[in-house]
Amino acid sequence: MKDISQQCGLPISIAEEDGKLYSTSPELLIPTEGKRTFEQLSEVTVKPIGEQQREYAYLVYRNVFMRRDSGIFLSSPLRYNLVVMPPGIIGNEYLKTLGHLHSLKPGTSTSYAEVYEIILGEAIFLIQKMDALFQTVTEHYIVTCKQGEKMIIPPGFGHTTINATENILMMGNIMTTDNNPNYDVYRRFRGASCAVLRGKEGNIIIEKNPRLGSTPPLKKISVKTLDHLNIPSTQTLYELVTKKPEIFSFVFN
């Protein structure tokens, strides 16, 4: 067991052999983990995933909070979640999330935003915007986030997260309870606009998804500081959302 309270701002330990989380305080409420299975991921991979040793691909813990902070989350639409993804290979791809779009804000054509923080490891985000009929990709970006960095999934973008390392990836995220993720587009095209593959030498290869036809060039961008949104890098995401929940109003407004 490894104590990661400093990294995530919560009294949590992680079992390094399987990525499961455990509370080290009776004040912390960790719900039963949701398990994303390899069978589910087989719907969005380039090749058959092959036999896997684990019973799950990654774990999702929804609605995590300290008892003292319950009023903050009960009085607002904000929700704090944790995702744990051990390393792995599915077919010839590095292990990834299923990928999804965000639901639209009522009465608008704009989808909700979401904020992520890398608690452990390193993540590759593939974010993409599609046309109104969800047939073609109009723009897409690849972003690498290291431990301690935070990233916003902008309104209008779907996203997939990849763990292209040999270490556990753990993320925290802030979203609105009104956001109902839509996985159908990623299932229809068997993944995102691109796949992140492991090369024969252990190198990373980016391969376009042929099922999406012609797509614009994939742009590599760096994680931008979120200081302009009053989201400093010196505090954990959980500490920020409980001390200054108002700075995350853009997630649901």
Disulfide bonds with the S-S distance in Angstrom:
none
